[in-house]
Amino acid sequence: MADFALDKNFKGLNDTKLLSSRVERTFDQLIDLFNQNNGDLASQFAAVANLTNQIAPLQTQVAGIASSVASLVTLVLAPIPASSTSTGTAGQIAVDTTNNLFYLCYATNAWLQISVGTTF
């Protein structure tokens, strides 16, 4: 089984698609085994146990990739800051739809105000 550990070569969606494809193939194998062993319940349960053991490591890898991707970009909706030095944590955003303003906290207690045009 390939190692999907994240490093500088992380391909994100490509690794996720590959894992998803493996999970689909594993379920397809499960369906095939059920069809081949029609009426042999013991064989079917053994096949399910075997395939379940194969799926568990894939689920762990998918969870690891999702966690790593989430840590790359974390945006948290925050109250509209009163000033450029209002309390905030990097990654927080605030939106003032009344005045068409967008706020981005880019460092601890450091906000950037962006005027948003009304046309696109």
HELIX and SHEET records of a PDB file:
HELIX    1   1 LEU A   13  GLN A   36  1                                  24    
HELIX    2   2 LEU A   41  LEU A   72  1                                  32    
SHEET    1   A 4 VAL A  76  LEU A  77  0                                        
SHEET    2   A 4 GLN A  92  ASP A  96  1                                        
SHEET    3   A 4 LEU A 101  ALA A 107 -1                                        
SHEET    4   A 4 ALA A 110  SER A 115 -1                                        
END                                                                             
